[in-house]
């Protein structure tokens, strides 16, 4: 009559792990950033006591399910980052981001590629590994990013880490495509590089930006303007944000553009419409809830896959992950920010907190689903170890470091452009007092 279903056991264990992973850090330190590391650890421990289950989560043999789950997670996260940014038009705020994208990211990819070759990989596989590990994560980095819409918290350090995470997931894609093309073709050629420059760097980026702008504008019109007497924003349902994400990403990918760039740009565009409207906060809360749920499941599954991936972990492999998190990214970012007038401690924080996470899972799963990857198990082991190191090293210290570097700096409140309507020191993503205050105000200003 009574039987124990492994499926139902897993559901119960996942629920307990998510609850405890978010509760324990609050109980011990009053913070939540450690939850990512705890989710991975609980997944590892749980599957160690449930025989046979981890094989279902093996990313080496089943990369497609990892690709699809992480894809939705990253897309939602990028859109959420876009609608989170209040102050957009100050060029000085963007200078560190541009340098991180154009200098630090290529340096990081090149350094990881060389490290991969030193570990016995080909140049193409090393380049692919560099592209996989290059993006900082828009999903796991909420503790070091700007606050939700209308709450401000846009200190230059937070702004830089937020916009970098919003853009480098899409801008690392050309390097991934180049590596995949070389692996599929079995070597390099002038024609292959020429096509890469024209299509993967030129066409796809332009389409990603253009469709993000156009579809983001259209979604904003449908939410706030049409029909004027009964707009969708009056429903108060954040589900419209998810609909917008699917539209933007799906149509852009059909046009062979970079959907990651498109959803971030669409989020920025949507945020410019009815800038002070409280509905932006509702959209953000809904997106954040989806993002957190999917991320929790993905990290738990990653923990469950670690026992399998540990068999491929060697000292050479571990050295690549350690070097990326603690040497390569910090040094590349530090060098890229040299010419700017940032304070030394701000440069250190921006350079060090290049958090790795779900984006790297997606990139590797995507590549593994589309080409026959040499060294696939080793690549998965490197990615898993890198995420573990990042969630521990960055997760346990990020909030404290950001608080110290941004202390006593008045945060900008709800932005109607470059002027803040309410000054605030509040920047916690879990503090809703500022938002509740603004919800009582008659926002009618339109940019």
Secondary structure, DSSP 8 states (H G I E B T S, - for coil): -----HHHHHHHHHHHHHHHHHHHHHHHTS--TTHHHHHHHHHHHHHHTSTTTGGGG-TTT-HHHHHHHHHHHHHHHHHHHHHH------HHHHHHHHHIIIIIHHHHHHHHHHHHHHTT--HHHHHHHHHHHHS--SSTTGGGS--STTT----HHHHHHHHHHHHHHHHTHHHHHHHHHHHHHTS--HHHHHHIIIIIIIIHHHHHHHHHHHHHHHHHHHHHTSSTTS-GGGG--THHHHHHHHHHHHHHHHTTS-HHHHHHHHHHHHHTTTTT-THHHHHHHHHHHHHHHHHHHHHHHHHHHHHHHGGG--HHHHHHHHHIIIIIHHHHHHHHTTTS---HHHHHHHHH-----HHHHHHHHHHHHHS--TTHHHHHHHHHHHHHHHHHHTTTTHHHHHHHHTTT--B--SBSSSSBSS-B----TT--HHHHHHHTS------
